[in-house]
């Protein structure tokens, strides 16, 4: 009798969990949210394109600045319509953050459950976390709480981690993971798995070729910067020196200081512009949860 009750209770819990998952999936595939997710791709593209254009200006010696997505957001929203733009950006980025978690949980891009697939889905979850943080930053700007990212957020985060017991090894591990993520970007550029994420039946041959090239070039540039940032963080952890940690800005400036630095930075900057343009293409053709092909 007790076993039967336990079986019924277990079935009830399983059924409730299944209904909750189905309800969540239905909400995540709503046309309204998917429209906002496509808008999120547009905003992501604007931020990457701005990063690349500003870095290209530095490489060409015509102005510009080395910055990350947060810095680009500050620059883009510093005009007279900044607050309105910030609100729109926060909504789009928030939707894109949700899309990161949707990709991780429901796997609409068919990455699967084998180790490489799980690794990619964890990457999607990290994207959700990162864009949630960027959304919160945009909301802080909107509320007037935070005026600008005057400090390097990577350096600040590592400095905080190093104050904790075992922080040295935690920072080194984070650096190692970032280096791994950078290498994964190079692999992605070679394999171009992002092709399967697009509704290619709606694209002509020229569109496919252009979008694929933009994606590959953008992934290479992101691979360079991720690997450099990971190396900086790894060194900061191993030497207990938070000043050695740098984010995208530090990576850009490091490239500039190398032999043929302007050419190196210019090439990486063009890659970020390509990544932004690829994001615009994703806004048009990416297969979201509710897509059928």
ABEGO torsion letter per residue (X at the ends): XAAAAAAAAAAAAAAAAAAAAAAAAAAAABAAAAAAAAAAAAAAAAAAAAAAAAAAAAAAGAEEBBBBAAAAAAAAAABAAAAAAAAAAAAAAAAAAAAAAAAAAAGAAGAEABAAAAAAAAAAAAAAAAAAAAAAAAAAAAAGABABBABBAAAAAAAAAAABBGAAAAAAAAAAAAAAAAAAAAAAAAAGAAAAABBAAABBAAAAAAAAAAAAAAAAAAAAAAAAAAAAAAAAAAAGBAAABBBAAAAAAAAAABBGAAAAAAAAAAAAAAAAAAAAAAAAABBBAABAX
